[in-house]
Structures are given as C-alpha cells and as structure tokens.
Amino acid sequence: MTTAKLDVRVRLDTGAVSFRDAAGHTILAERAGGRTLVPAVVQGAQTSHAGQQWEPNADEALYGLGQHQQDLVDIKDFDLDLRQWNAEIFVPFLVSSRGYGIFWDNTSYSRFGDPGNGAPLPGVKGLYSESPRAQPGDVAPGNGPVDWSGTITPPVDGDYVFRTYSAGDIKVWVDGQLVIDHWRQGWLPDEDLARVRLAAGRPVKVRLAWRREGGVEIVRLLWKPPAGDATQPALPRPISLWSKVADGVDYTFVYGPAMDRVIAGYRQLTGTATMMPRWAFGLWQSRERYRTSREVTEVVEGFRRRGAPVDVIVQDWRYWPEGQWGSHLFDAARFPNPAAWIADLHQRLHARLMISVWPKFYPGNANFTALQAAGFLFQANLEEGKKDFLNSVFTYYDAFDPEARRLYWSQIESALASKGVDAWWMDASEPEIVEGPWRSVAEQVSASEAHMNPTALGSGARVLNAYVLEQSRAIYEGQRASAASGGRRVFILTRNGFAGQQRYAAASWSGDITSTWTALRKQIPAGIGFALSGVPYWTVDAGGFVVPDRFAHAARGSAALDEWREMQVRWFEYATFLPLLRVHGQAPKREMWELGGDDGPAYAAELKLDRLRYRLLPYTYSLAGAVNREGATILRPLVMDFRADPRARTLADQFMFGPALMVSPVVTYKARERPVYLPATPGGWYDFWSGASAGGDGAAGATISAPAPLGAVPVHVRAGSIVAFGPELQYTDEKPADPVTLVVYAGADGAFTLYEDDGMSYDYETGASARIPLRWSQATRTLTIGRREGSFPGMLGERTFQIVIASRTRATPFSFDLTPKADKTVRYRGEAVVLSFPEVSR
C-alpha cells in the first residue's frame, strides 16, 4: 500500500508489516514471528494477552509511553511496567527519533520490553532474604539499615541493567561508581534503574546501602545481563509492547518525519487539545494544606502587598468536615461562608481558586448514599471493610458509567461550582482504590484490578489504565453543559493521564515526588517523556512534595535550612519554564517570602522569575494557541528541534520552552555554573540573561560552561527567534498586552505567530481569535508584522509594538534585567508593516 509519504508492505508468508519512506528506505519493520496473541482468562473473562515486536534500528532513540521516574530520556533497551500509579503515568504512545510514533491502543496493564526478566545477583552471600514469602531480589534488612558489599563476575561483555525497588534511602555502587542514589517516602516505593557497561570475566564490586523510611522495609536489587553469550551473541533486542487484556494486536503507525508532525498525528487520533484559560499560565500557589479560608486569603494578600504576581490559589484536601470525604462540603467552622470567600478572592484580590476533588467516598454522607443506591460505587472495598490511611472505610465511583459521571458532576456542581470554584484538582485519579506500600508492581496492579471491578466497560483489568480519562470527561462534559458556568473554560489538574485527556482540558502533574535534588533531576526526563507522549500540559510540585526530616525540621541558621532554600529556588527556576508554573508541597511553607524573608536572596530570585513568567505571557499564550490549532508542543525535548544531532537526542537535563528558549536546569547544591550543550543552529545562540552570543553556530554543537547564579537558570535563545514580552502584570488579566516588546534575536531567518483570544470562553472554537504573523529576514534585516487574521470581542484594534534587535554587534546587548530602549516603535492597526533595521552597533 502506498501513500505520498509511505510504502507499507505485508509479507504474505509471515504477516509481518514494514513501513518504508517514499524512497524505499525502511522506517520500521515488524519482527517475523513477533506478533503474539495468547488466549487467557482474566478476572473470569475469556480474552488474550497481546504482544508485538519490531526490529530495532541502531541509529534511533525511543521516547514516551508517559511519565516515568527512572531518570531516562531514551528508553530504548530498558524495561518498563506501564500502569497508572502515583508518580507513574502511562500514555500508550511510543516515539522514535527516526520520525515515527506507535499508538498502542490498549487500556490494560502493559509492558515495554521485558520487566520480568531480572534476576538476583549471582553468587552473592549475605544479601538476599531467605523468607518463603520473599520475591526474587528481596533484600533481608532485618530491623535496621543495610550496607552490603559483594563481588560479581559478568558472564559476557555488554550493558547490564541494575534495578532496585525500594522505599527509604537507597544507594548502589558498581565498580566504585555511584549509579543509583535516591530517597523516597516509605508509603510510595518505586523503581530505580542504572545501565552499566561491564567486561566479561572481570570481577566487579557491588555495594548496596539502604535506610528505611517510616518503618517500611522494602528493598530489592536485581540485575539483567545482556542477551546471548560469548559463543552465540543474541539478536539486538526488539522494540516490544505487550498488554494483559486484548481482543487483538491494535496499533497505529504515525509518520512525521518531523517530530511536531508525529505529535500532531497523535492529537489527530486522540483529540485536539483545548485552550486553557489565560490565567492558567500565571503562578499557582499551593500548600499541603491551607486549613481555613482566612489563611488562603492572607496568602493572596501577601502576594498583592508585595507586588509579587500570582493568579491561582489552591485549596488542597480535607476542607470538608471530619469523616465526610466525598461530601464536597466545606467545614463550616473553618470555611464559614465559602461563596463570599471565593467572591472576595475574585473581586478584591483578582485570584482564581482551584480545589481538590476526589472520586473517593466515605460511607454515610449524602453523595455516597446517592451513588450507592444507583449502583455506581465499586463494592470490593466495602465488602472487605478496606480502610484508608485515615482509618476509614472508603471506595471510588465507576467513572466508566456515563450516568455515574453525570451524577458525580451534579454533586460537585451543587456543592462547589455553584460557589464560584474556578478549577478542579483531581487527586488520586489512578484511581488509588488500593493503598500501599506495595512490595512489587505486580502486587499493586493485581490489587487495583481486583478492587476496580467490575466496571461499566468490562473488567477492572481490561480498563485499568483509562480511569483518569473518564474521570476527566466527567468534569469537562459536566461543566461545559452547565448553564451556570457561563461558558468559562474548564481546567483540570490530574495526578495521572492517558491518551486523549487533552481534549478534556486536563493537565497532569508528576505526583507525590520527594523534595530532594535527585527528584528534581528526575523530573526533567519525566517531563520530556510525557511531552513526547503527545499530552501538552504538564507540571510538577515545584519544590517537591514529601520533605525529608532534615529539611522539614531544619533549625534556623542551619546548613540544612540554607540548602532547603536554595533547592526551592532551583525548583522554581525549572518550573518557570514549564507549561504550568505551580508551587506545592508539605511543610515547610512554600510561599516565596517564607524562604528567608522579603530581604533574602531566595525571595529576590523567585520574585525575579515570577515577574519574568508574566512578562513572557504573550509568548507563552501564543504557544498555547499553536497547541490548539497546530498540535504543537510547549515543553520541547531537544530531539524535536535537533533530530539529526545524536547528542541532542539523548540529553536528559535540557529542553526547549517553545521554539526559542533552551533551558538547562541546575540540580546540584551550590552549583554556580553548569555545562550546557548548544546544538548547531544557523546564527548560533544568545545567553538570555546577558545577551552575549554563545556557540553552536558551526557544523557541530558545542558544550560551554554557563554561569548559573541563584535565580538565573541557564537559558539560551536560538538565533532567528522572535520573543514577545508583555507589560509588567500582577495577574494575567490586569490589563491588555500593550505595549508588546518584540525582541528579534538576529543571525538567522525566523518566524512567530502572536495569538490572542478572550482568554476565558470557548468562542475561539468558532473562530473568535486573532493571529499576527511575524517574520524576520536576516538577509534584508527586515521585520514584517503581517496582516492580522481574525478578531474577537474586546480585541485591541490598535496597539503598540516596541522592537528590539538583539545582535552580536551591539555594544550593549539586550538582556532581561534591563528595560531595553526600542530600536523602533510602531502603532499597529491590523495591516501589514515592514520595518527595516540596518546593522546597529550601539
């Protein structure tokens, strides 16, 4: 079968499918015999296990399949369990640097590679548990810490994967190199991976150090040798996907080859991303948790009094009366007049309120009773008397049932939306119908399947990973159909995600990560993987959620307190350049003035970045417009813009924020510089903060040592970029974006489209929006501000553009810290304007 771009062939003898480009070069080919459909009975239903293998390509990196916490960008030759859990998100879209994607259409527990193919280290003594209940690789900690060393002898040359599963503090050294180092809370064990190249026959020392957390003793150490042996090397590992419940092998091949086209293809399959409300692109302030309405108000007043921009304040869980989870009611003693409180936030303080809503219910409240009477609650928890961590029996509702979704929304609408709540924080949307800590992924998956069963769409095992999609749908369709919403845009923040959630205005965050440097480092590849899975809106608990004791109880003037404050700034630096900027976590308090006072360096650094975020609003909101209209991506792994560069394809700690800005977060305490790789690009790069020119303009990329003072994460601007800055704001709708400063980073041709709409309604769906095309010609040194396309009520008919040309020849480079003197100012009335800029050297 042929198209303009593809030649697709099916071998009649094996059934294997291959995909070739128009020139006949193979892009991807199924492995002969690599398709499996094994009959199985799962939860009493006749079904099949489905698997598919493709031949690997030596010159490719693989990405996506959601958000994972194993510190990986390129997941090729690694093994991943694919399920929804706190801090783990499965989106069934796999992307290759060769310019294709595979949409694996399955909602059950799945695997990439072979997660079950790990084994205890061979021949070691004094490490593993001898308990009959121990799983392979379980370490025997006894009642204290573990500090074990032993020697192993690799049987073959190659890459060995070391795999741990633990809660607490874990470190693994291989041949003297620290390869795994992380701390996580006791109630949320998870995996860490490390790949180490070892030589056959050369003994290697391995050391494991572990310390428990919260009384939970879970620690496992496995390894996976390379396939084959010294006499018979194995075939390269195939690209492999497998699912537990399937009616057949079902996947869609998506070809770009440009990476933006691959992601746009995913959106074509699963739905167009909605426009988020404009206020969503400001600062979100949160804490676990504000205990009274007065406390919330005082925090917003603190921002306004200091002139620190903020748009959203967040009310986390347990605002309801004690023992009334799922009632959606406010505790009258702590929130005496919710409607007046929210109106005050809106009208006097110009802030929006997001509130935590769960699909979880305790027996005894009216909402539970109504859902139970209609048969919309999962029964296993109730029948077993299963209790949550607050020692109450609980269950979740069946979001797969459309009538259950309607009843669920009606309860939220009556109790919360009617009082003016602006956004919905859907916590525990996996759903967390069973609570850990679990001793293994398999144990957690099995328990989740059993307790979310049956559903309106089949067994819990069949739809295990899709609950969050239907839960998002409940809120989205409910609010959009509600006359009381006034047509306002829906915003949902959910702890999990699945294919298609972007059509329901759902963003994801990375779960209950720890407030540590290693967790900060892990979020960068986690976000990269999520973005390449096709879902555009993602964020983190800036600062990390769960706090180690040494930070939670750091004494005034202590080294630990100094480190805590610096770490908070570095998290904030990173989050400033994510699609959504959101601060959240357990104590200590996270408001920027709580990090050493108004005169402290941490406050000054975060305020500077906060102001920058708001100045960048015309740029950021235009990126959101491209997400909706073109299937674009805001958080851009370097492979999206530099696919031909092997180094850029695998960098785990740099990314693009839109097409112009490359961000290199700092993840090391006391670091004041860091290496930054600048891929080759016409005209090179500029240092955003200083305006100085940087490398990367030759045939190959260049690595530089970039300055990284506190509050100035390394950011580099690609030559040819046009970056739109708006006026200073205290909140996103304070005033129109006028004047807009257009900074042209000269050195290469460039283009950008400035997008606007009313920021609140869905009128953009019927064309109520405006686009102003901008184009820079390096050869003629002209900026064309094109004819405006479209309009919307409230649009500025006439506006001012201030143009600054950032050039290598300027004696005083443009930088963010300075208020630049415009090279030209123009009043724009919607018609095309061409502006010429001869070489300037002032």
N, C-alpha and C positions, 0 to 999 in steps of 0.2 A: 504494500500500500504506500502511495507516495503523496506528499503534500509539497507546497512550495519550499518547505524547510527540511522535511524529513522523508526518509525512506525506511519503512518499517517492514521487517521480514519475519515470517514464521516458518521454522523448519518443520516440514511435514513428518519427518521421522521421529523427532523428539518433542515437538511442540514448543521449543524454546523461541522466544521473541527477541529480536535485536533491533536497535534503533540507530540509524545512521543519518549523518547530515547530508545535505544536497550533493556534496562532493563524494559521497560514498564512504566516508570515514566513520567507524563505529563510535558511537557516543556511549552506549550502554548495551550490554547483552546479557540475557538470562543464561545461567549456567545449565548445561544439559543435565537433566535429571534433578534440577534444583528446585522444582516445584513439588510440594507435598501437601496432601490433603488426607489426614488420618482420621478415620471415624472414631468418635469418642462420645461418652455420656458425661455431661457436666451438669450438676445440680438437677439430675433426673431427666434432662432433655437430651435427645439424640442430636449430635452436632459433629463438628470436625475441628481438629487442630490444623491450622493453615500456615504454610511456610513458603517463602520464596527466596531464592539465592540468585545473585547476579555476579558476573565476573568483575573482579576489581580492576581498576586502572592504576598503573604505577604513578601516574603524574597527577593524581587528584587528592583533594581533601574533602571530607564529608562533614556536614553540619546539620544542626536542627534537631528534630524529634522532641522539641520542647525545651524546658529549662531544667538543667541538672546541676548538681553541686559537687561534681568531681573535678573541677578546675580544668576542664577540657574545652578547647575550641574545635579542633579536628578530632572527631570521634572515630575515625577510621581505625579498624583493628582493635577497638575496645568493645566491651560487652556492657550493655545497659538493660536494666529492668525498666519497662515502660508502663508506669502506672501513676495515678494521682495520689499524692501524699503531701503532707506539709513540707514545703520547700522543694518538692519534685513535681514537675508538670509534664504531662505527655501530650504533645501535639503531633499527629501522625504524618508529618511532612519532613522528608529527608532531602537535603540539597547538596549538590556536588559543585566543586569549583570548576568542573568541566561545563557548567552551564545548564544543568538539568535538575529536576526535582522529581521525587516519587511520593505521591499522595497515597498512603496505605489506609484504605477505607475500612477501618475496623475499630470497634469501641471496647473490646475486651482487653484483659491483661495481655501485653505483648512483650517481645524481646527484640533487641537489636544485637546481632552477634549471638553469643552463647554464654549468658551469665552463669549457667550452672556448671560450666566446665572449669572450675577452680579446684585446687587440692591443697591439703596441708603441706607445709614444707617437708621435704623428705629427710628422714633420718635424724630429726632433731629430738632432743630429750628435755624433759622438764618444762615444756611449754603448753602442750595441749591437754584438755580435760579428758579424764577417763570416765566421766559420768555416763551412764547409759542413755541419758537424755541429751547429751551433748550433740550438737550438729558438727559436721566436718569443719575443722578450723577453729572451733571454740577453744579459747584460752582458759586456763583454770586460775582465776585471780585469787581464789580463797576469800579472805576478808580484808585485803589490802591491795596496795599498788603492785604492778608487775614491772620488773626490769630484767629482761631476759636477753641473753646473747647466745648465739649458736652459729655454726658453720654449715653451709650447704655447698654442694658441688654441682654446677649446672651440667646437664647431660649434653646439650647442644649449644652452638653459637646462636645468638639471636636476642630478641627483645622479650623480656619476661615482665609480666604484669603482676604487681603485688596489690592485693585487695584486702582492705580492712572493713569491718563493720563494727561500730562501737558507739558508746556514749562516754562522755568524760573527755579527758585529755589523752591524746594518743600521738606517739611519735615512732617512726620506723626509719632506721638507717640501713642502707645496703652498701657494703664495701666502703663504709665510712661516710657516705653521703646521706644527709637527711632528705628523705624523699616523701614522707608523709608527716604532717605536723598540723594538728587542728584540735580545737576544743569545742565541744557541743554539750548542750544541756542533757541531763540524764533521761528526760522523758521523750527525747527525739533522737534515738540512734540512727546512724546512716553510714553510707559507704565513703571511703576514700580510695583513690587509685593512684598508682605510680607505675610508669613503664621504665625499665632499666635494661640497658644492653649488657649482656654477660657473655663470657667466653667459656666454651666447653672445657670441662676438666679443671678449671681454675677455681679452687675453693674461695668462697666469699663469706664474709662475716655479716650476719644479720642481727640487728638489735631491735627489740620492741620495748618501749617504755609506755606505761598506761597508768592513769589515775582515775578512779571512779568519780562520778558526779551524782549527788543526791541518793546515794545508796544503791544505785543501779549498776550491776556488774554484768555488762555486755561487752565483750571484746572478742573479735575473730580475726584471724590472719590466714589468708590463702595466697597461693601464687598460681600463675598459669604459664607454663613453659611454651615456647613456640612449637608449632606443629612439626611433625616429621622427626627424623633422627639423622645421625651423622652419615648413614649409608643411603637413606632414602628421603631426601628433602620433600616436604609436602608442597602441594599446590598453594599458591597465595590464598589467604583467607578470603572467602567470598563476602560480598555485601549481603547481609542476611536479615530478614524480618520474619517474625513468627507471631501468631496470635492464638490464644487458647480456645476461642469460640468463633466459628466461622461457617458460613454456608458455601464459601468458595474463596479462592485467591482473588482479591479485588484490589487493583491499584491503578492509578492514573499516572502516566508519564507526562511531565511538563517540561518543555524545552524553551530556553531563552533565545540565544545562549547568554545574553546579558542578564546579570543576576536580578536586576529590577523586573525584567520580564518574567523570570521564574516566579518571583514573589507575586507579581500581578496575576500570573496563572493560578496560583493557589487561591487568591481572592476571587477570581472568576469562578472557581469550583465551589468555594465555601461561603462567599458573600462579601459584598462591599463594606468596608469599614465606614461607620457613621462619623460625622463631625462631632467631636466632643465640644462641650460648651467652652467658650473662650476662657472663662475663669479657671478651668481645669489646668491651664498652662502657667498659672501662678504658683505661689508657695502653699503647700498643705502642711499645717502644723498639727501634730498629734502627740498623744502620750498614753501610756497604759497605766492609769486611765484618769480622766478628769471625773471627779466624784460628785460635783454639784454644778448646776447651771451657772452659779455665781463664779465658780472657778474658771469655767470656759470663758465667760465674759471678761474676766480680769486678764486672761492671757491675750485676748484680742485687743483689749485696751492697751496692754503693754506694747504690742506692735505699733499701734496707732500713735501712742505717746512718743515713741522713739523714732517715728518716721521710717520704720522697717516694713517693707511691702509684705502683704500677706493677703490671700484670697479665701482660703478654706480652713476652718477649724473642724476637728474631728472628735466626735463623741464615741469612744470605744465602749465595750460591753459593760454589762451589769449596771446600767442606768435604771433597769427595771426593779420592781420590788423583790426582795429576797425570796428565792424559791419560785419565781414566776418567769423562768426562761421560756421564751416564745410568746409571752403575752404582748410584747411590743409596747407595754405601758411604761410610763415614767414613774419612778418612785416619788410620790407627792412630797415627801419630806425633803428631798434633795433637789427636785425639779418641780417646784410648786406651780408654775404657770408656763408650761412648755411653749404654747403658742405665742405668748407675749415675749418670752425669752428669745425665740427664733426671730420674731419680728424685729426685736431690738438689734440682733446681730445683723439683720438685713438692712434696716433703715438707718440706724445711727452709726454702726460700725462697718457697714459695707462688706460684710463677710458672709460666706456660704457655710452651711452646716452639712457635713457628711456624718451618717450614723451607722453603727454596726447593727446589721440584721442577720440572723442565722436561720437556717432551715431546721432548727433543732427545737424540741418542745419537751417541757416537763408536764407530767400528768397534773390535772387539777385546775388549769386555767381555761378560760373560755375558748381560746383558739385551739388548744389541744382537743377539747371536747368536741368541737365542730368538725375538725379534721378526722378524728377517730370515728365519729358517727357516720361520716361519709365513706369510711374505708380507705382513707388517704395516707395513713401512717404505716411505716414498716413495723411489723409486730414482733420480730425476734427479740429485740432488746426488752420489750415489755414483758414478753413471756418468760424471759430468763431473769428479769429483775436486774438487768445490767445497769450499773451506776457509773456516773462520770466522775471526774476528778474533784467535784464539789460534793460527792456522795449523794447524788440524787439520780433516780431512775429517769431515763431520757430516751427519745427516739427522734427520727427525722421523717419528713414527709416525702411522698413519692412525686418528685418533680417531673417524672416521665408521663404523668397523667395530666392532660390538658385541663380537666375540671379541677384537679388539685392545685394546679398553678393559678387558676383564676381565684379560687378560694383563698389561697395563700396571699396573693396580691391584695385582695379585698381587705384582709385583716391588716396588712401594712398600710394600705391607703387610709383606712379609718383611724388607725392609731397614730400614724407618723406623717404620711404625705399630706394629710389634711391640715397639719400644723405648720407646714412650710419647709419640711426637710428637703434639701437640695440634691443629695447624692447618697448612694447606697453602698455600704461596705459589707460585702457578702463573705463573711468569715466561714472557715471550716467547710468550704464548698466541694470537698473531695467526694462524698461527704465524710466527715470524721465520725462515722456512726459507730466505730470501734476505736478505743483509745489505747495507746501503748503504755509503756515502751514495748515494742515487738522485738523478739530475738532474731528475726530474719525478715526479709522482704516477703518471702513465700508465706510466712505466718500472717503477716499483715494483709496481704492480698486475699488469702483464704478467708480470714475473718470478715473482711469488708464485703466479699461476695456473699457470704452466708447471711449477713445481717441486713444487707440492702437487697432483700429478696422476699417474694417476687416483686417485680416492677410491672407497670402497665405495658412495657415494651418487651417483656421477657425476663429471663433470669438475671439476678444480680451480676453473675459472671459475664453474661453477654454484653451488658451495657456499663460495665464497671467504670470506664473512664469518661463517660459522657454526662454524668450528673451535673457538672458545673455548667454545661451548655444549656441544659433545660432550666436550671435554676436562674441563669441569666435571662433566659427567654421569659420566665415568669415576671420578672421585674420590668423588663423592657416593654413587652407587649402590654402589660398592665398599665404602666404609666402612659404609654402612647395612646392608649384607648380611653384614658381618664380625662373627662372634660375639666376636672378641677386642676389638672396640671398646666393648663393654659398653653399647651403646645411646647413647653420647655423641654430642652434636650435632656435625655436620660444620661446619667453617669453611674457606672457600676465599677467597683473595685473588688476583685475576687482573688482568693488565695490560690486558686487553680485556674486552669484554662484548657480549652480543647478547640479543635478545628471548627471555625465558624463563629466563635464568640465575638469576633469583631463586628458582626452585623447586628449584635445586640448591645452595642455601646459598652462592652465590658473590657476593662483593663485588668492586668494581673500584677501582683507583686510577689516577691520571691520568698514569702513565708517567714517563719519564725527563726531566722538566721541569728547567729550569735554576734555580739558586739566585740569583735576581735579583728585583728589585722588580717588573719587568714580568711575569715569570712568576707571581708571587704574585697580581697584579691579574687576570691571565687565568684563574686557577683559579676565581675566583668565578663568572663566567658559564659556565665549563666545567661546574662542579658543578650550577648551575641548569639548564642544558640537559639534563644527564644525569638529574636528578631528574624533569624533565618528560617524559623518555622512558619513565618508568614503573619503572625499576630503583631500588630503595630504598636500597641500601647502596653508599656511595662515599666515597673518602678521597683524600688526597694524600701525597706525600713532604713532610711538614711541614719546611720549611727549604729545599726544592728539592734535586734530586738532583745535577746536574752543576754544579760550582763554578768560576766564572771564576778565572783566575790571581790576580787582585788580592785575592781573598778566600782562596783556597787557600793562598797563601803570604804572608799578611798578617803583618807584623812586630809583635812585642809593642809596645804603646803607639802603634801607627799609627792614622791616621784610618780606614783600610780595616778594621782589626780592630774598631774601635768600631761601624762601620756593619754589619759582619757580625753582630755580637752582637745589635744592635737588630733587624736583619732576621729573625734566628732567633726572637726573641720575637714579632714581629708575625706570622710564620707560625704559631707555636704558638697565639697568640690566636685566629686564624682557625680552626685545626684543632680547637680545644677544642669548637667548636660544630658540628662535622660529625658525621654518624652514627658515624664511627670516628675516633679520635684516634691518629695514628701518626707517629712521627718517624723519618726515614730520609734518607740521603744519603752522598755521598762525603766525604772529609776536607775540612775539619777535623772533629773529633769532635763529635757532636751531643748527648751526654748533658748535662742542664741545668747540672751543676756544671762542665762543661768550657767554659762561656761566660763565664769571668772568675772562677771560684772560688765557693765557698759564700757568700762575703760580697758578691758582686757583684750589681748591680741586675738583670741578666738572669736569674740563678738565682732571685732572690726573685720576679720576675714570673712565671716559668714554674711555680714551686712553687705560687704562689697559684692559678693557673689549673688546675693539676693537681688540687689539693685541691677546687676548685670542681667539676671534672668528676665527681669521686667523690661529692661531696655531692648532685649532681643525678641520681644513679643511679636513684632511684625514678621521677623524671620521665622520664628517657631510656628506661628499660626499659619503662615504660608506653607510650611512643611506639612501641617495637618491637612490643609486643603489639597495638597498633592497626594496624601494618603487616601483621601476620599475619592478624588477624581481620577487618579492615575494608578492606584495600587502601590504607591511609593512607600518608602521605609525611612523613618526618622533616625532611629538608632541603627547605624550602618556599620557592620563589620567591614574591615578593610578590604576583604575579598570582593565586596560589592562594587568598589570603585577601582581596585587594582588587581583584577582577577589573574592577570598574566604574571604577577610578581610572586614567586614562591614564598618569599619571606612574609609578605603581607597576608598570604592565605592562612598562615598558622599563628600569627601573633595573638596572644591571649590577653594583652593588657593595654591595647589601644583600640580606638574606634572612631568613626566619624559621627558627628552630630549634624545631620543633614549633609548636603554635598560640599560644604565649605570648611567646616571646623573639625580638625582632628584633635581628639582629647586623649591624654596619656595620664591616667590617674596615678597618684602617689599612694603606695600601700605599705610603706615602711616607716617606722617611727624614726623621727629626727632626720629623715632624708630631706635635703635641701637642693638636690638635683637628681635627675634620673636619665638613663639612656632612652632616647626616642628614635625610632626608625621612621625616616621620611621617605616614602616611596617616590620613585621617579615620576615627575609630573611636569608638563610644559610650564616654564616660568618659575618652578620651584615653590617654596613655601615662605610664609611670614610668621614670625613669632607674634601671636595675638596681643600679648601684653605690652611688648616694647615696640612692635612694628618693624623690628630688624628682619632682614632677609635671612633665610635658612637654606639648607641644602636640599637635595632631592630633585634637582633640575637636570641632572645628567642622564645618561643612558641607564644607569643603575641607581638604586636607592642609596641612602646614606644614613648612618647612625651618628647622632650627635649627643652630647651631654647637655640636657636642657635644664636651666635654672628652675627651681620649684620651691620658692618661698611660701610660707603659710598663706593660704588664700589666693594663690596663683598657680593652680594646677597647670602643667604644660599644655597649652593649646596652640596649634599651628593652623594657619589659614592657607588654603590652596590658592595659588595664583590663578586669576581668572574668576575668582569668586566675587559675587555681589552680595553683601550682607546688609540687611535693613535693620536699623536701630530706631526705636521709637523714643518718645519723651520719657522722662522720669515719671514713675507711677507709684502710688501707694496700693492700688488694686487695679485689676485689668480693665475695668470699665470706668475708671475715674474720669477719663477724658479721651477724646478721639486721638488716634495715632497721627498727630500733626504737631510739629513737622516730623517727617521721616528723614533720617540721615542714611543715605546710600553710600556705603564705603566700597569702592571698587579696588580690589587687590590686583593691580596691573601685572602684566607679564605674560598673559595668555588670553585668548578669547574666552568669554564667559556669558552665561545667561541665567536669569532667575525670574520667576513669576511671583509677583506680590498678590496675595489672595486676601479677600475680605468678605465677610458677610455680617449679619447682625449679631452673631456670636451666641445666640440664645435659642432660636427657633429652628424648626425644620423646613423653613421656606427655601433654603438652599436646594432642597430636593426637587423643587420646581423651578430652579434657575435664578433664585434671588441671591446673587453673589456677584462679585466683581473681581476681575483679574487684570493686572497691569504687567505686561511683559517688559522685561529689562534685558538689554543686550549690550555687552562691551566688545568692541572691536579693537584688538591690540594693534593691528596694522595701521588703522586710521586714528587710533586713540579717541574714539567717539563712544559716547554712551547714548543709546537710544532708549528713551522711555516711551514705550509703544502706546497705541490707542487702547483705551480702557474697553474691556469686553464685559458686558453685563452691568447690572445695577441692583440695588436693594434699598428698601425704605430706610432712611437715616444715613445713607451714604454721604460722605463729604463730596460735594460736587466740585469743589476747588480745594486744592491742598498745596502745601509747600514741600518740595524736595530739596534737601541740602546734600550736595555731592562732594565727597572727599575721594581723592585719588591716592591710594596707598601705593607708593612706588619705591623701588630700590634706590632711586636717585634723589629722593627727598633728603634734605639735611635734617629735618625734624620729622621722623616717621610718625604715622598715625598710631595711636595706642588707645586702649580703652580708658585708661586713667585720666586722659586729657580730654577737655572739651574741644574738639577739633574746629579749626577755622575752615569753613566750607570753601572749596575751590570755586564752586558756583552754586547759586540758589535759584530755583525756578518755581514759578507758580504754575501748577498743572491743572488743566481743566478737562482732561479726558482725551485730548487729541495728542497725537504723537509729537515728541520733541526730540531733536537730535542735538547733543551737546558735544562740543569739541574741546579736548584737553591737550594742548601741546605739552611736550615734556616739561615737567616742573622740577625745580631743584631747591626750592625754598624749604 
